[in-house]
Amino acid sequence: MALIGLRAAVFDLDGTLMDTEPRNRVMWSRLFEAHGVPYDDALISSFAGRRGIEVLEDLAHLFPGRTAEELFEQAVSYETADGGVPEDVPVAGAVELVRSLADAGVPLAVVTSGQRPYAERLLAALGVRDLMDIVVTAGDVITGKPHPEGYLAAARDLGVPPGGAVGFEDAPAGVAAVKAAGMTCVGVATTQPAAALAEADHVVADLKEVNVEPGPALRVRGAAREIL
């Protein structure tokens, strides 16, 4: 176990608070299939934690004649297309942890690679939007994860030094962003194996393994060395 003091908590959204991975994997898979692009699990996983448009820019050679913006819009359209996509569900313990932190007076923020309407919709579905002091989305930064810009902006707007904040992330790009910002990182192994989050300070299976203690502080039951 570990006890971590904190002055603020900053959460990723996809895979950390809401399990959107099954839906996202279907959307990206359909995009590749629609363009006849061979893909594997590693290619789909390259989207984890990053802004979709930035990943598509990196993969532009696979889609000659198409812009990243066009491809992103096409992928998003699959959410409402015939056949649908898997339903999003909260990560275990996420809502309870956010509410406990809010009750303890801890400033809260979300830093997501999603666009604002998307982030607002997911946070409302979780029932925690009114508890978040700051929401930093893809459109609020120049450079997405693994760059620390979003996490530094969250700390600045919360009025807390980055070293006093704890960031929660489920993807390697997000862990890198939290650490580059100078925050303590709790990796949440909901969408990636724990080994992929080895750069985090602590790794938990889900957010049921994190409790709020007086101080305020976080008691983390899982740790990287314990669940690898």
Beta strands, then each sheet from edge to edge (+ up, - down):
strand 1: 2-5
strand 2: 8-11
strand 3: 18-19
strand 4: 89-90
strand 5: 108-111
strand 6: 134-136
strand 7: 165-169
strand 8: 184-188
strand 9: 202-204
strand 10: 210-213
strand 11: 217-220
sheet 1: 1+ 11- 10+
sheet 2: 6+ 5+ 2+ 7+ 8+ 9+
sheet 3: 3+ 4-
end
